[in-house]
Amino acid sequence: MLILPRSRIVSFVWVFIPTLLWSLLLHNIILCIDSLLFPVIERHLSTKVAFYSRLVWALVFVVALLWDWNIGPSTYLFYIREALPYTPRLVLGMIGLAIALLVWFMLASNISEKMGYRRAWVFSAGMMLFLMKVLAVAGIVQEPAFRHHIRSPVLGSVHLLFESVSASANSSVVETPNNTFYSFVQRDKSLPPRIVFMLVESWGETADALATMAHDISDQGFQSIKYGFTTYRGSTLSGEFRELCAMYVQPSNALMDDMENIHCAPQYLHDKGYHVTGLHGYQPSFYARGTFWKRFGIDNQVFKNKLEVQPQCPGPFPGICDENLIRFGIDVLDAAAKPAFVYMLTLSSHEPLDPAVLAPRGKYFNEIKVAHKTQIVTRRAISALVSRLEERANSPCTLVYIVGDHQPPTASAQGNLFASGKVPYLSFTQGCPAH
C-alpha cells in the first residue's frame, strides 16, 4: 500500500532536483522548469536516447549554474587546477552532494511511470511557465519574477556556451576598462607618500546609497572625495586584474603566459620607490593568488598563514576577519620607513554568508537602506577602514581607493537590485595639502 505513494514522492523529488540545486546556490527561490517537461517527453523516447538527452541537459544545466557565479566554460580547467585542490572540505562536500544528485537525475529510471497521471499536470505547468519565460526574455511580458526566479537552461544558456567557447580561442586578456585603480594612480602625477587600495569582496550599491556613503566620509574630515561605478566581468581574480592591471581578464590556462606582457600597479608603484605589501585573509595557494601577486609586483605578501594570531570569521572560506586585516594593514602602512603602498583584499562578505558575520555593525553607514545582506559586511569593512584611519595622528598624506571586485552573485542573478554589470568605487585623501 505504501509503495505506490512513496514512489510518486520520489519521482517528484527527482523532478525538482535542478530547482533545489539552483535555489541553494543562489540563496533564493529559483524554479528550473525544463525538468518539469521530462516525464512526458521521455515516454516517447527510447531508453538510450532518453539517457543521452538527460546527460546533455545536465551539462547545459551545470554551465548555466556556474555562469550565475561568473564562472564561464573557458575557465573550468583553470579553476579545477588552481582552486579545487585548496577548497575547504565543507565546500567540497557540498559539491560532491550536488554531483551525486545530478548523477541520480541522469540515471533514475521509470520516473514517468512512477508519476502516473500526475505527469500531465506537471507537464502542463512546465509548458505554461516555459511559454511565460519565452515571453519575458523577448520583453513581451514585463513581470520581473519570470526573468529572475524562473530559469530554463535550454532556453537561456546554450548561446552563452557557444559564445564562451568561441571567445576561449582568443587571448584571455581582452579590452581595457576606463575606471580602475591603476589608471587612477597613473593619472596622478604627484602621488602621496601613503597609498591604500582595498578590493571589497561582493560589493554592490545603488547610486543613492553610494552618494550617501561618500557624504558620510566627507563629514569625517576626509578630502578629495570621488565616487562612481566601473564595469566588472568575472570573479574575484578577474577583479584583481581589472583594478591592478587595467585589463579585463578571464582566468585560463594561457593566463600565466599572458602575464609576461602585463604591467600592473604594484610594479608601477615599486618602480617609483614605494614599499609594496599585499594582504588577504585566506590561503596564497587558492586561485594561485601568491603566484599572480608576485607577477603583479607584490613581493611582500601577507596571507592567512602569517596572520594566525588574528581572529577568524566563518564562511565558505574561513579566514581572517576583514576588520582585523584592515587594522593590520594600516599598521603596516604607518610602519614603513619610505613611501608605502598597501593592497588589501577582503574576504568576510564572500557568499554564501554565514549568519554569524551579519550580527555586528560598523561605526558608519548604518542609516543607509540595505538592499542585499552582503552590504552589511561590505559596509562594515569600509567603516572599519575609515575608523582606523581616523585614529592616526599626524599621518602623512594618504590616498585611499576602494572598489568592489564583482556584485554579490545572488544579487546579480536577480538582476534588479543594482545596475547590471557595475560595481562601486570610492576614493578620498587624508592629511593632504589643499590644491
N, C-alpha and C positions, 0 to 999 in steps of 0.2 A: 504493500500500500504506500509506503513512504518512498519507494524507489522512483516512481514517476515524478512526484513533486520535486524531489531532490535533484533529479536530472535536469528538470526545467530551470531550477535555480542556478545550477552550474552553467547551463547554456547562456543564461542572461549575464552571469558574471563574465563569461568569455566575451560576449559582445561589447562589454563596457571596459575591457582591459585598456584599450588605447585612451579612452576618456580618463580613466584613473591615472595612468602614467602622465598624461599631459597636465592634468589638474594638479598633481603632486609637484611636478617640476616647476610650474609657474605659480603655485600657491594661489590658484584662482579656479573658478569653475569653468572648465573648457570641455565642451561636448564635441567629441570626434564622431562624425556622422557616417563615415564610409563603412565602418564595421556593422552598422545597422542594416546595410543592404546585403551583406554577405549570405545570410541564411537562405534567402530566396534565390539569389543569383547562383549560388553553388549547387543548387538542386538540378540545374541544367548543365552542369559541367562534369566531366569525368573526374575521378579521384585525383589523377595525376595533374590535370590542368588546374583543378581547384587548389592543390598544394602549391604549384608554382605561382599561381595568381596571388595567393597569400604571401608567399615569400617576397615577390616583387613589391607588393603593397607594404609589407613590413619594412623593407629597405627605404621606400619613399617616406614612410611614417617617421623613421629614425632621422632622416635628413631634415624633415620639417621640424621635428622636436629639437634637434641640435641647433637649427637655424635661429630658433627663438632665443638661444643663448649666444648668438653671434659666432657660432662655430660652423663654418662652411665646409663643403666636401674637400676642397683643395687643402685644408689644414688638418685633416684627420690623422695622417701619418705623423705629422709633427707633434700633435697632442699625444698620440699613443707613445711616441718615443721619448718626448721631453717632459710630459706631465703625468701620465698614468703611473709610472713606477714610483712616484713620490706622493701620490694621492693618499689621504688618510684612509684607514681601514673601514671606517663607517661609511664614507662616500663610496668606496669600492664595493661594500656590501650592498648598498642601495643600487648601484649599477648592476651588480650580479642578480639581484632580485628582479630588476626591470628586464634583463636579458632572459631570465627564466620564464617570466610571464609572456614575453614575446615568442619564445620557443613553444610554449603551450598554445599560444594563439595560432601558430603555424601548423602544429601537429595534431591538435584536437580533432576528433572525428565525430561524425553523426550529430553535429550541432543542430542542423536543420530539423532532423527527426526529433531530437530532444525538446525543441521549442514547440513542436506541434502546430496547432492553428494560430498560435500567438505570433509566429514568424511573419504572418501577413500584416499584423498590426505594427510590428517593429519596422518592417519594410516600408509601409505607408508613411510612418512618421519620419523615417530616414529620407525618403524621396521628397517629402514636403520641406524638410529642413535643407536638403541639398538644393532644391529649387530656390528657396529663400536666400541661401548663401550665394548662389549664382547671381541673383538679382542685386544682392548687397555689393558683391565685388564689381558688378557692372555699374553701380551707382544709381540703379533704379529704385532700390529700397534704401532709405537713409537711416534705418534703425541701427545704432552702434553695436547693440548686443549681437546681431547677426555677423558683424565683421570681427568682433573681438572675442566672443565667447563660443562661437560655433566654428569648428575647423574641419576642412576636408583636405587631407594631404594630397589626394589625387588632383583636386581642382587647383589648389594654391601653391604647391611646392615643386611640381615637376619642372616648370620653367626655371625656377631658381637652381635646380640641379644642373640643367644644361648650361645656364649662364656661368655658374661657378666652374664647371668642367672646362669650358672654353677659356675662361679667364686664367685658369691654372697653367695654361700653356704659355702665358706671358710671364714677364718678370714679376716677382712677388712685391716689388716696390712700384707703386702707382700714384701719380699725381702729387701735388704739393698743397696742403691746406694753407689757408691765409693766416688765420689767427692761432699761433702756437707760442709756447714759452720760448722756443729757440728764436723764432722770428722777432719776438718781443725784445729779447736781450740784444739781438743783432742790430735792431733799430736804435738802441740807446747807446750813444757814443761816449757817455760818461757814467759808466756803471758804478754803483755804490760799493763800498768795501765788504758788505754783507748781503748775500742773496739767499732767499729761502724759496724753494719750489715744492709745493705739495700737490701730488696727484691723488685725488679722492676717489676711492672705490665706489662705483654705482651711485653717482651723484646726479640727480635730476632736480630741476627747479622750474617754476613758472617765471615769466618775466617780472611780474609784480613782486613775487617773493624775493627774487634776486636783487631787485632795486631796494627793497626794504633792508636786506642784509647789508648791502653796500652803505646805505644810510646809517645803519647802526654802527658799522665800523668807523665811518666818518665821525660820528658822535663821540667816539672814544679817543679822538685826537690824532688819528692816522691821516696821512695826506695822500694826494695824487690818486684818488680812488678811480679805478677804471673797472668796468664790468660789461659782460655781454655773453654771447653764445658762440660756440665754434662747432663745426661739424665733426661727428665721430663715425668711425667704422670699426667693426670688430670688437675684440675683447680687451682685457687689461694690457696685455703685451702690445697690441696694436696701438693702444692709447699712449703707452710709453714712447713708442717710435714716433707717433704723431707729434707729441709735445717736445720731446728731446731732440728729435732729428728732423722735424718739419716734413714728415713723409707719411702717407697712408701706406701701411704695410700689412700684408696678410701673412701670418705665420706659415711657413712652408719649409720643405727640405732644402730649398735653394736659398733660404734666408741667410744662412751663415756665409755663403759665398757672396751674396749681395752686400753684406756688411763691410766688405773690403772697400767699397766705394761710397760708403755713407759717412757723412760728417755730422756730429751731434753736439749739443750744447755743453755737456760736461767737458769734452775735449777742448771746445772753443774757449771755455772759461779757464780751464787749466793752462792753456797757452797764453792767457792774459795774466797769469800769476796767481790764480785762485787755488786754494786748497779745497779739493772736491771730495765730498762724502755722500754716500747713498745709504738710506736706511729703509728697512722693510721688516715687518713683524713675522714673516714666515721664512721658509727654507730657501737658500740660494739655489738649490738644485731644481726647484719647481719651475717649470717652463724654461729651464736653463737660464734663469734670471742672472745668476752670478756671471755666467759667460757673456751674456748680452751686455750687462752693465760694464764689464771690462772693455768691451768694444765700443760702448758709448763714451768711454773715457773716465769711468768711475773705478779707480783703483782701490780707494778706501771704502770697503763695503761692510755694512753692519746689518746682519740678519738675526733671526731668532736665536741661532746657536751662540751668538755673542751677547745676548740680552736675557739669558735665562733667569736673572735675578729680578727682572721686571714682571709685574702682574700680567697674566694671560687671560684673554677673553675667549669665550666659546664660539662655535660656529662650524661650518663645514671644513674650514681650515683653521684650527685653533692656533692662535698666535698672540704676540704682544698687543695689548690694548692700545688703540690709537693715541689716547691721551698721554700714556706713558712714553710711547715712541716719540711724540711731539716734544714733550718736555726734555727728553734725552737729546733730541735733535737740536733744539735751541741751545742747550748746554754745550754741545759740540761746536756750534756756530760761534758762541761767545768765547770759547776757549782757544780758538785759532789765533796764532800769532801774526798771521798775514791775511789778506783778503780771502774770504771763505764763501763757498757755495755748498748748501746742504739740500739734498733732494730726499723727500720723504714720500713713500708710497703707503697709503693707509690700507687697512685690512678689515676692520671690525664690521663694516657695512656690507661685506660680501654676502650675497644671497645663497641659500636660504638663511634668513636671520634666525638666530637663537633668541627666544623671547627674553632671555636674561639680559641681552645687550640693549633692550629698549627701555629699561627702567630708569636709569639716571638721565638727567637733562643737563645741558651745558649752561653756562652763565648767560649767554646771549642767544637771541633768535627764537626764544620760546613763545613769543607772542604771534609768530607767523604761522599761518594755517598749514597743517601737514596734509599734503595730498597723497603721499606714499610713505609707508613706515620707515623706509630706509633713510628718509630725510631726518628722522630723529637722531640717527647715528652720524650721518654725514655732517649735519649742522653742529652736532656736539664736537666733532673733531675740529671743525673750523673755529668754533667758540674756544676750544682748548688752545689753539694756536694764538688767537687774539689775546686771550687771558695771559698766556705765558709771555708774550711779547710785552704786555703792559707791565710785567714785573721787572723788566730790565731797566737798570738805572744808568743814565749817561751812555746809552748804547750807540755804537757807530751807525751811520746812515745805512738803513736796511731796506732792500726791496723784497716784497712778498708777492708771490704769484701762486694762485690756487685754481685748479681746474679739475673737472671730472674726467675719468677715463672713458666711461660709457654710461648710459642711463641704466637704472635697475632693470634687468631683463624682464621681470614680471610686469614692470610699468610699460616698457617699450612694446611688449607683446600686446598689451591692451590698446595701445596706440592713441589714447585720448587724454592722458594725464599731462604730458609735456610735449613741446614741439618736436615733431618727428625728426630723428637723426641729429639732435642738438644736445650739447652739454654746456653747462655754465662755466664761466671763468670770472675770477676776481683778482685784482692786483691793487696794491697800495704800498706806501712807503712809511717808514718810521724814523724820526730823528734826522731827516734830511733837510738841508737848507732850502728855503723857498727860491724858486726860479723867478 
